[in-house]
Amino acid sequence: MNVRATTEAVSTSDVESVVGDLVRRARAAQRTFEFAGQDALDAAAHAAAWAIMEPARNRRLAELAVADTGLGNADDKFRKNYRKTLGLLRDLHGQKTCGVIARDSASGIVEIARAVGVVAAITPSTNPAATPANKIINALKCGNAVIVAPSPKGYTSCALLVGFIHEQLAKAGLPADLVQVLPPPISKAATAALLGQCDLVVATGSQANVRMAYASGTPAFGVGAGNVASIVTASANLDDAARKIKLSKTFDNATSCSSENSVVIDDAVFEPMLAALAAHGGVLLDDAEKARLQAAMWHGGKLAAECTAKSAAQIARLAGLEEIAVRNPAFLMVEETGFGADHPFSGEKLAPVLTVYRAHGFDDAADIVRRLYAYMGAGHSVGLHTGDPEEAVRLGSTLPVARVIANQAHCLATGGNFDNGLPFSLSMGCGTWGRNNFSANLGFRQYLNTTRVAYPIEEHVPELDDLLGDFFARYGR
């Protein structure tokens, strides 16, 4: 055996051992915690929530996240950390997650909530505190232990969060080993070892991480790729639509997978809508400026890290567009007609850059979105600004999307908000369209097993004609 192979074998063995120790400690803590009762589960979830929500800790986490990852801005991360956690607490309030949770005397079924065990939480660099906090709170609420596999860039933020959570758990007399984080340096080998040894994987982040989760052999929930488009119809309130698109496009410098990457505007209001977007800080580039922006944002077909989640002015400067940068634009806009890899602006950009498409009516707008999602983003969601609420139902009935966000700031609404009924989450399932096994916002129910007790009931065997009578009447026997 050569030296290289021997070194790699020892290294892999060491990783398995280190991760194995974390999992053993997690299992020991979880076995007692699972049966501690609803009050203990709620206390643990509340401890993790307050760890990130307390203003001084929240500010430290937000600033460290930007300093370490270079992504987004601290003020928006501060707001995200607080509001997303507050919303999750609202969703979890009063929910029973252990013991008997339902009885149906008619069917004779009793449902019992059971923990899944040790959860592996893969989290992205774009939200190195908010996303792990969301997963940790859900996991603890359901009687589980959780080990976080952060992105390498997000490690310090995540480790600081876990330290804060340990302080709060100690106040409640709960073991620190309920919440752990992989030790540095974060590697694919360590993450893979964790996935193989835990009981459930919840993966948010790159599609490479999601595919690794699905391939691990452990039950997994993963999310699909983002590439959100919003449609603006002829009946929309244009100023309201432009204001909300600006808010969504610029929040945290577009780190969210729910931030619009494209806007599809009906031809009847195309110029007025561009003017409304300009009034809210958007700057439309000409063809030459678009070419320079494309050269700056993509290198060898891949998004350039130096442009990811930066401000529009920073990106303009990187593209050599100083005259635009000095205007301090809120976001940049480019017109596009094509789709696919040869038209990179048709894909996800993770930056305050908005691609503009012109549509000839509602059906053409829907078709443009369908073609965008055939390239990237199928299953995620679509935005709609309209005066006709039924158009949202039409989109939901025909497009490959798990969510239709009507007349709202998309990135704030998709993961739940206080003015819509979607559950608060930072992980959105994209259904089979996005190669996921669920199409809901990832919530506490994904962190539970349910045991069903079946009691005998009075037998009732239906008559065949009660079930097939209509078929027989139409088509014969």
DRENMAR-597622 format. One record per residue (C-alpha): residue in one letter; x, y, z; residue number from 0. Coordinates in steps of 0.02 Angstrom, whole numbers, plus 50000, padded with zeros to 5 digits. Layout:
residu;u;v;w;num
A;X;Y;Z;NUM
...
//
This chain:
residu;u;v;w;num
M;50000;50000;50000;0
N;50071;50169;49955;1
V;50095;50311;50082;2
R;49955;50417;50008;3
A;49828;50277;50024;4
T;49883;50238;50203;5
T;49866;50420;50255;6
E;49692;50434;50179;7
A;49637;50273;50265;8
V;49697;50334;50436;9
S;49616;50503;50407;10
T;49449;50424;50364;11
S;49461;50313;50516;12
D;49495;50463;50627;13
V;49347;50556;50555;14
E;49230;50409;50583;15
S;49292;50395;50763;16
V;49269;50581;50801;17
V;49096;50585;50725;18
G;49052;50421;50809;19
D;49092;50497;50978;20
L;48976;50645;50943;21
V;48836;50528;50892;22
R;48858;50418;51046;23
R;48847;50569;51159;24
A;48695;50631;51066;25
R;48608;50462;51082;26
A;48643;50453;51268;27
A;48568;50626;51295;28
Q;48421;50595;51179;29
R;48367;50429;51256;30
T;48323;50516;51420;31
F;48262;50678;51344;32
E;48138;50594;51227;33
F;48033;50534;51374;34
A;48054;50687;51485;35
G;47882;50755;51441;36
Q;47811;50900;51342;37
D;47869;51031;51466;38
A;48050;50977;51446;39
L;48037;50972;51256;40
D;47960;51146;51254;41
A;48093;51212;51372;42
A;48231;51148;51259;43
A;48152;51225;51104;44
H;48127;51391;51195;45
A;48307;51388;51257;46
A;48371;51370;51079;47
A;48254;51507;51018;48
W;48306;51633;51151;49
A;48488;51593;51117;50
I;48475;51674;50946;51
M;48336;51802;50979;52
E;48413;51896;51126;53
P;48468;52060;51044;54
A;48651;52062;51098;55
R;48680;51882;51048;56
N;48581;51906;50886;57
R;48688;52056;50839;58
R;48850;51961;50871;59
L;48789;51816;50764;60
A;48731;51928;50622;61
E;48894;52027;50615;62
L;49002;51872;50629;63
A;48906;51787;50489;64
V;48942;51930;50369;65
A;49123;51948;50426;66
D;49160;51764;50402;67
T;49060;51724;50245;68
G;49061;51893;50157;69
L;48879;51861;50114;70
G;48731;51977;50144;71
N;48721;52117;50271;72
A;48713;52114;50459;73
D;48556;52217;50484;74
D;48450;52103;50375;75
K;48525;51948;50456;76
F;48481;52022;50626;77
R;48300;52044;50569;78
K;48296;51871;50490;79
N;48366;51786;50646;80
Y;48231;51866;50753;81
R;48077;51860;50642;82
K;48103;51684;50575;83
T;48128;51619;50751;84
L;47981;51716;50820;85
G;47871;51647;50682;86
L;47930;51470;50716;87
L;47888;51491;50901;88
R;47714;51547;50848;89
D;47693;51391;50741;90
L;47755;51276;50879;91
H;47656;51358;51020;92
G;47537;51232;51098;93
Q;47585;51092;50979;94
K;47592;50921;51063;95
T;47745;50824;51006;96
C;47756;50679;51128;97
G;47636;50551;51196;98
V;47459;50533;51128;99
I;47424;50671;51003;100
A;47259;50611;50926;101
R;47114;50492;50961;102
D;46981;50446;50834;103
S;46844;50339;50909;104
A;46760;50312;50741;105
S;46914;50230;50665;106
G;46983;50161;50828;107
I;47151;50242;50794;108
V;47261;50324;50926;109
E;47414;50421;50866;110
I;47571;50434;50972;111
A;47712;50557;50931;112
R;47885;50480;50937;113
A;48056;50558;50914;114
V;48163;50509;50765;115
G;48325;50505;50865;116
V;48483;50597;50813;117
V;48459;50724;50674;118
A;48599;50780;50558;119
A;48569;50959;50504;120
I;48664;51016;50349;121
T;48661;51206;50342;122
P;48720;51336;50214;123
S;48840;51481;50223;124
T;48702;51601;50169;125
N;48611;51582;50336;126
P;48742;51514;50458;127
A;48638;51555;50613;128
A;48455;51567;50561;129
T;48447;51400;50471;130
P;48533;51294;50605;131
A;48428;51380;50739;132
N;48269;51336;50645;133
K;48320;51153;50629;134
I;48381;51140;50809;135
I;48219;51213;50879;136
N;48112;51094;50776;137
A;48220;50945;50823;138
L;48216;50983;51010;139
K;48029;51016;51008;140
C;48007;50837;50948;141
G;48122;50755;51075;142
N;48274;50733;50964;143
A;48459;50771;50978;144
V;48540;50865;50834;145
I;48715;50878;50763;146
V;48745;51021;50641;147
A;48856;51004;50488;148
P;48886;51187;50441;149
S;48970;51252;50286;150
P;49155;51285;50312;151
K;49128;51473;50296;152
G;48984;51469;50418;153
Y;49069;51365;50552;154
T;49115;51503;50674;155
S;48940;51578;50672;156
C;48862;51407;50697;157
A;48982;51361;50836;158
L;48945;51526;50925;159
L;48758;51491;50910;160
V;48780;51316;50982;161
G;48879;51390;51127;162
F;48737;51511;51162;163
I;48612;51367;51155;164
H;48716;51267;51280;165
E;48707;51413;51402;166
Q;48518;51419;51389;167
L;48499;51229;51400;168
A;48601;51231;51561;169
K;48478;51355;51637;170
A;48339;51227;51605;171
G;48442;51083;51674;172
L;48456;51000;51503;173
P;48613;50915;51432;174
A;48723;51009;51312;175
D;48748;50851;51208;176
L;48571;50873;51140;177
V;48646;51003;51022;178
Q;48819;50981;50945;179
V;48915;51042;50793;180
L;49047;50951;50691;181
P;49221;51006;50744;182
P;49333;51102;50624;183
P;49396;51086;50494;184
I;49228;51049;50415;185
S;49253;50921;50277;186
K;49149;50816;50159;187
A;49218;50661;50245;188
A;49155;50718;50415;189
T;48986;50767;50346;190
A;48971;50600;50256;191
A;49016;50507;50416;192
L;48881;50601;50510;193
L;48751;50564;50377;194
G;48791;50379;50388;195
Q;48778;50369;50577;196
C;48626;50477;50618;197
D;48440;50434;50607;198
L;48375;50576;50498;199
V;48456;50705;50383;200
V;48383;50877;50350;201
A;48486;50960;50214;202
T;48479;51142;50160;203
G;48608;51218;50044;204
S;48693;51167;49884;205
Q;48620;51031;49774;206
A;48783;50935;49799;207
N;48745;50926;49986;208
V;48566;50877;49954;209
R;48620;50737;49836;210
M;48746;50678;49965;211
A;48607;50672;50094;212
Y;48494;50571;49980;213
A;48636;50452;49937;214
S;48687;50423;50119;215
G;48567;50280;50149;216
T;48490;50376;50295;217
P;48312;50445;50280;218
A;48330;50624;50219;219
F;48234;50782;50183;220
G;48322;50894;50057;221
V;48275;51052;49964;222
G;48276;51095;49780;223
A;48367;51231;49685;224
G;48302;51408;49688;225
N;48273;51517;49536;226
V;48114;51610;49579;227
A;48019;51710;49448;228
S;47878;51833;49479;229
I;47743;51878;49354;230
V;47671;52053;49343;231
T;47504;52056;49251;232
A;47413;52199;49168;233
S;47293;52212;49316;234
A;47430;52228;49449;235
N;47458;52380;49559;236
L;47626;52422;49480;237
D;47697;52531;49618;238
D;47652;52403;49751;239
A;47726;52263;49645;240
A;47887;52360;49616;241
R;47905;52403;49800;242
K;47883;52221;49853;243
I;47999;52154;49718;244
K;48132;52279;49771;245
L;48113;52227;49953;246
S;48126;52043;49908;247
K;48268;52064;49783;248
T;48377;52166;49901;249
F;48345;52085;50071;250
D;48511;52019;50139;251
N;48586;52053;49966;252
A;48480;51914;49891;253
T;48556;51771;49990;254
S;48385;51687;49999;255
C;48335;51551;49876;256
S;48165;51638;49879;257
S;48230;51803;49811;258
E;48167;51838;49634;259
N;48292;51803;49498;260
S;48174;51854;49357;261
V;48022;51961;49333;262
V;47903;51922;49190;263
I;47803;52076;49142;264
D;47648;52081;49033;265
D;47679;52181;48875;266
A;47529;52293;48913;267
V;47619;52365;49066;268
F;47800;52330;49021;269
E;47865;52509;49010;270
P;47765;52576;49159;271
M;47825;52429;49265;272
L;48006;52462;49217;273
A;47979;52642;49268;274
A;47905;52585;49435;275
L;48055;52471;49466;276
A;48171;52615;49424;277
A;48078;52726;49547;278
H;48117;52598;49681;279
G;48303;52597;49645;280
G;48321;52476;49500;281
V;48442;52520;49359;282
L;48416;52440;49188;283
L;48578;52402;49096;284
D;48602;52419;48909;285
D;48673;52277;48804;286
A;48855;52327;48826;287
E;48835;52348;49014;288
K;48744;52181;49023;289
A;48891;52096;48936;290
R;49015;52170;49060;291
L;48905;52117;49206;292
Q;48894;51940;49138;293
A;49083;51930;49120;294
A;49102;51983;49302;295
M;48968;51870;49374;296
W;49012;51706;49287;297
H;49184;51630;49266;298
G;49192;51470;49166;299
G;49004;51450;49180;300
K;49004;51463;49370;301
L;48945;51606;49479;302
A;49090;51711;49538;303
A;49106;51711;49727;304
E;49157;51894;49729;305
C;48985;51943;49662;306
T;48880;51827;49770;307
A;48770;51916;49898;308
K;48857;52083;49875;309
S;48769;52250;49855;310
A;48720;52309;49682;311
A;48848;52450;49692;312
Q;48988;52327;49735;313
I;48940;52214;49592;314
A;48932;52361;49471;315
R;49108;52412;49521;316
L;49172;52235;49497;317
A;49098;52241;49322;318
G;49183;52406;49285;319
L;49018;52502;49285;320
E;49076;52644;49395;321
E;48949;52769;49327;322
I;48810;52654;49385;323
A;48896;52611;49550;324
V;48906;52793;49604;325
R;48717;52805;49586;326
N;48706;52676;49727;327
P;48573;52569;49643;328
A;48463;52456;49749;329
F;48471;52321;49614;330
L;48526;52297;49434;331
M;48412;52242;49292;332
V;48448;52159;49126;333
E;48327;52112;48987;334
E;48330;51933;48925;335
T;48238;51825;48799;336
G;48332;51660;48810;337
F;48341;51516;48933;338
G;48472;51392;48989;339
A;48659;51383;49013;340
D;48694;51492;48861;341
H;48590;51629;48944;342
P;48660;51632;49122;343
F;48548;51775;49176;344
S;48402;51652;49162;345
G;48470;51556;49313;346
E;48492;51586;49498;347
K;48610;51730;49537;348
L;48614;51750;49728;349
A;48640;51936;49700;350
P;48531;52092;49683;351
V;48522;52068;49494;352
L;48349;52049;49416;353
T;48319;51976;49244;354
V;48173;52052;49148;355
Y;48064;51957;49024;356
R;47924;52029;48917;357
A;47766;51923;48903;358
H;47620;51936;48783;359
G;47478;51900;48903;360
F;47455;51788;49054;361
D;47474;51622;48965;362
D;47637;51677;48884;363
A;47701;51737;49054;364
A;47664;51566;49129;365
D;47753;51482;48983;366
I;47907;51591;49010;367
V;47911;51537;49192;368
R;47890;51356;49139;369
R;48041;51372;49024;370
L;48143;51455;49161;371
Y;48105;51313;49280;372
A;48144;51182;49149;373
Y;48320;51251;49162;374
M;48328;51284;49349;375
G;48214;51303;49499;376
A;48073;51180;49463;377
G;47961;51146;49612;378
H;48010;51295;49719;379
S;47884;51436;49698;380
V;47822;51576;49587;381
G;47771;51753;49628;382
L;47619;51839;49555;383
H;47567;52022;49559;384
T;47390;52039;49495;385
G;47218;52111;49524;386
D;47137;51942;49489;387
P;47161;51819;49633;388
E;47102;51672;49527;389
E;47258;51688;49419;390
A;47358;51622;49567;391
V;47252;51464;49568;392
R;47282;51444;49380;393
L;47469;51452;49407;394
G;47461;51330;49552;395
S;47361;51209;49444;396
T;47479;51211;49295;397
L;47657;51263;49341;398
P;47783;51145;49424;399
V;47785;51241;49589;400
A;47748;51199;49770;401
R;47699;51378;49816;402
V;47617;51525;49728;403
I;47650;51690;49818;404
A;47516;51816;49773;405
N;47545;52004;49793;406
Q;47682;51987;49925;407
A;47868;52017;49943;408
H;47920;51844;49887;409
C;48074;51806;49990;410
L;47989;51864;50150;411
A;47828;51769;50114;412
T;47884;51600;50047;413
G;47959;51542;50211;414
G;47809;51602;50310;415
N;47764;51776;50367;416
F;47646;51855;50491;417
D;47528;51908;50351;418
N;47509;51737;50268;419
G;47472;51561;50327;420
L;47629;51470;50270;421
P;47733;51390;50408;422
F;47892;51482;50456;423
S;48043;51391;50385;424
L;48208;51421;50298;425
S;48198;51256;50203;426
M;48071;51237;50064;427
G;48030;51067;49990;428
C;48009;51068;49802;429
G;47917;50905;49775;430
T;47960;50782;49639;431
W;47982;50929;49518;432
G;48137;50979;49618;433
R;48189;50799;49654;434
N;48128;50810;49834;435
N;48018;50691;49933;436
F;47908;50829;50006;437
S;47832;50991;49942;438
A;47796;51083;50105;439
N;47895;51205;50207;440
L;48007;51098;50319;441
G;47927;51100;50492;442
F;47916;51004;50653;443
R;47812;50862;50580;444
Q;47962;50807;50476;445
Y;48056;50780;50639;446
L;47929;50656;50710;447
N;47884;50474;50692;448
T;47702;50430;50725;449
T;47650;50265;50801;450
R;47468;50214;50774;451
V;47372;50101;50891;452
A;47225;50013;50804;453
Y;47079;49955;50912;454
P;46941;49845;50844;455
I;46782;49932;50784;456
E;46617;49868;50721;457
E;46642;49786;50553;458
H;46564;49870;50402;459
V;46589;49792;50231;460
P;46523;49905;50091;461
E;46414;49842;49951;462
L;46503;49836;49783;463
D;46372;49945;49700;464
D;46399;50080;49831;465
L;46575;50098;49767;466
L;46564;50053;49581;467
G;46382;50089;49545;468
D;46418;50250;49451;469
F;46552;50164;49347;470
F;46432;50021;49305;471
A;46294;50144;49258;472
R;46409;50236;49138;473
Y;46509;50094;49062;474
G;46421;49932;49106;475
R;46484;49784;49204;476
//
